[in-house]
């Protein structure tokens, strides 16, 4: 949660002795911790949190920087001050924007996506292809295409539940103690934000049970 503390995003989370979950605290305590994993592991988890991961590039190259709540210049028309994406990842081959919402289900909207893409383009640093991940807040989870400055951009819809599920899966397959500790910390952070992984009945292995009739 250090990133949220540095950027003064926690004032509403600790308004009284009880912790109040917020999208900024959730973003910082999950993605802000996962960033310490190896690049390929980190990116694969973000990619697998998307509902249509097959549409998301697998290889983004070396990650150069991961930035939280970076302030980009607004266009002066729609935004008077600045644009502030939750996470901006610059990799060797891509610029990646992650716009996060507090819960799965509602909150994302096209206008904000367009503002952030337009702001990144206006910064003069978007010579690389842009990947946009809308994490949480999606009533419809299939990918969506939008137009910004006559160019088409695909919005990859992701869910917090998917991310939590992928984290738990990674815990089960990693053989590195340090990675397991990082991943478990993220699971604990999700629990603090009242999110738990669920094992659905239709995903469980089936066992055949023999009926035993009591003797007369």
C-alpha positions in Angstrom: 0.0 0.0 0.0 3.1 2.2 -0.1 2.2 3.7 -3.5 -1.2 4.9 -2.3 0.5 6.3 0.8 3.1 8.2 -1.2 0.4 9.6 -3.5 -1.8 10.6 -0.6 -4.6 8.3 -1.7 -5.5 6.8 1.7 -7.3 9.7 3.4 -10.7 8.1 3.0 -9.5 4.6 3.9 -8.5 5.6 7.4 -11.1 8.3 8.2 -11.8 6.5 11.5 -10.3 3.4 13.3 -12.0 1.0 10.9 -10.4 0.4 7.5 -12.5 1.4 4.5 -11.6 -0.4 1.3 -11.0 1.9 -1.7 -10.0 1.3 -5.3 -6.7 3.2 -4.6 -5.9 1.0 -1.6 -6.8 -2.1 -3.5 -4.7 -1.2 -6.5 -1.7 -0.3 -4.4 -1.8 -3.4 -2.2 -2.3 -5.8 -5.1 -0.6 -4.5 -8.3 1.8 -2.5 -6.1 3.0 -5.8 -4.5 2.8 -8.0 -7.6 5.2 -5.6 -9.4 8.1 -7.2 -7.4 7.6 -10.5 -9.2 9.7 -11.3 -12.3 8.5 -9.3 -15.4 7.1 -12.3 -17.2 5.3 -13.6 -14.1 3.8 -10.2 -13.3 2.6 -9.5 -16.8 1.1 -13.0 -17.2 -1.0 -12.4 -14.1 -2.3 -9.1 -15.4 -2.9 -10.7 -18.8 -4.8 -13.7 -17.3 -7.0 -11.3 -15.2 -8.5 -10.2 -18.5 -11.6 -12.0 -19.6 -10.3 -12.5 -23.1 -6.6 -13.0 -22.5 -6.1 -14.5 -26.0 -6.5 -10.9 -27.3 -3.7 -9.5 -25.0 -0.1 -9.7 -26.2 1.9 -12.4 -24.3 5.3 -10.8 -24.7 5.6 -7.1 -23.8 9.4 -7.2 -23.5 11.4 -6.0 -20.4 9.4 -3.8 -18.1 11.1 -0.4 -17.9 8.9 1.3 -15.2 5.6 0.9 -13.3 4.0 4.1 -12.3 1.0 4.8 -10.1 -1.3 7.8 -10.5 1.0 9.6 -12.9 -0.4 13.0 -13.8 -0.6 13.7 -17.6 -1.4 17.0 -19.2 -5.1 17.4 -19.9 -6.4 18.6 -23.3 -7.8 21.8 -21.7 -11.3 21.1 -23.1 -12.8 18.0 -21.5 -10.2 18.0 -18.6 -9.1 21.4 -17.2 -6.3 20.1 -15.0 -4.8 16.7 -15.5 -5.5 13.1 -16.3 -4.4 10.4 -13.8 -4.5 6.7 -14.8 -4.2 4.3 -11.9 -1.3 2.4 -13.3 1.0 3.2 -16.3 3.5 0.5 -17.2 6.1 1.2 -19.8 7.7 -1.9 -21.3 10.2 -2.5 -24.0 7.5 -2.8 -26.6 4.3 -1.2 -25.2 2.7 1.5 -23.0 0.1 -0.2 -20.8 -2.6 1.7 -19.0 -4.5 0.0 -16.2 -7.7 1.8 -15.1 -9.0 0.2 -11.9 -12.4 0.4 -10.2 -13.3 -0.5 -6.7 -15.5 -3.5 -7.5 -16.3 -5.8 -10.3 -19.5 -5.0 -12.2 -19.9 -1.2 -12.6 -17.8 2.0 -12.8 -15.8 1.9 -16.1 -16.8 4.2 -18.9 -15.6 5.1 -22.3 -15.1 8.8 -21.7 -12.4 8.1 -19.1 -10.6 5.6 -21.3 -10.5 8.1 -24.2 -9.2 10.8 -21.9 -6.3 8.7 -20.7 -5.4 7.4 -24.1 -5.5 10.9 -25.6 -3.5 12.3 -22.7 -0.8 9.6 -23.2 -0.7 10.4 -26.9 -0.4 14.2 -26.2 2.6 13.5 -23.8 4.6 12.6 -26.9 5.7 9.3 -25.4 3.3 6.9 -27.1 5.6 5.9 -29.9 4.9 2.3 -28.8 1.6 0.5 -29.1 -0.9 1.1 -26.3 -2.5 -1.8 -24.3 -5.4 -0.6 -22.2 -6.7 -2.8 -19.3 -10.0 -1.9 -17.6 -9.7 -3.7 -14.3 -13.0 -4.1 -12.4 -16.1 -2.1 -13.0 -17.3 -3.8 -16.2 -20.9 -4.7 -16.6 -20.0 -6.5 -19.8 -16.6 -8.3 -19.8 -16.0 -8.8 -23.5 -13.4 -6.6 -25.1 -14.5 -3.3 -26.6 -13.0 -1.1 -29.3 -13.0 2.7 -29.1 -11.7 5.4 -31.4 -9.3 8.2 -30.3 -8.0 10.7 -32.8 -9.1 8.5 -35.7 -7.2 5.5 -34.4 -8.8 2.4 -32.9 -7.9 1.0 -29.5 -9.0 -2.2 -27.9 -10.1 -2.1 -24.3 -9.3 -5.3 -22.5 -11.8 -6.0 -19.7 -10.4 -7.6 -16.6 -11.9 -8.5 -13.2 -10.5 -8.5 -9.6 -11.8 -12.0 -9.1 -9.8 -13.2 -12.1 -6.7 -11.6 -10.7 -7.2 -13.1 -7.2 -7.9 -16.5 -8.8 -4.7 -16.3 -10.9 -2.7 -15.3 -7.8 -3.9 -18.4 -5.9 -3.1 -20.6 -8.9 0.4 -19.2 -9.0 0.9 -19.9 -5.3 0.2 -23.6 -6.0 2.7 -23.9 -8.9 5.6 -21.6 -7.8 8.6 -23.3 -6.2 10.2 -20.0 -5.1 9.8 -19.0 -1.5 10.1 -15.3 -2.1 7.5 -15.4 -4.9 5.2 -17.4 -2.7 5.5 -14.8 0.1 4.7 -12.0 -2.3 1.7 -13.8 -3.7 0.4 -14.7 -0.2 0.7 -11.0 0.8 -1.6 -10.1 -2.2 -4.1 -12.8 -1.1 -4.1 -11.2 2.4 -4.6 -7.8 0.8 -7.7 -9.0 -1.1 -9.1 -10.4 2.1 -8.7 -7.0 3.8 -10.7 -5.6 0.9 -13.4 -8.4 1.5 -12.6 -10.4 -1.6 -12.0 -14.2 -1.5 -11.4 -16.8 -4.1 -14.3 -19.2 -4.7 -14.0 -22.8 -5.9 -17.1 -23.4 -8.0 -18.8 -26.8 -7.8 -18.6 -27.4 -11.5 -14.8 -27.0 -11.4 -14.3 -29.6 -8.8 -13.1 -33.2 -9.6 -16.0 -35.6 -9.7 -15.8 -38.7 -7.6 -18.2 -41.7 -7.9 -19.9 -42.6 -4.6 -21.3 -46.1 -4.0 -24.6 -46.3 -2.3 -24.5 -48.3 0.8 -27.9 -49.7 2.0 -28.2 -50.6 5.6 -28.9 -54.2 6.2 -32.3 -55.2 7.5 
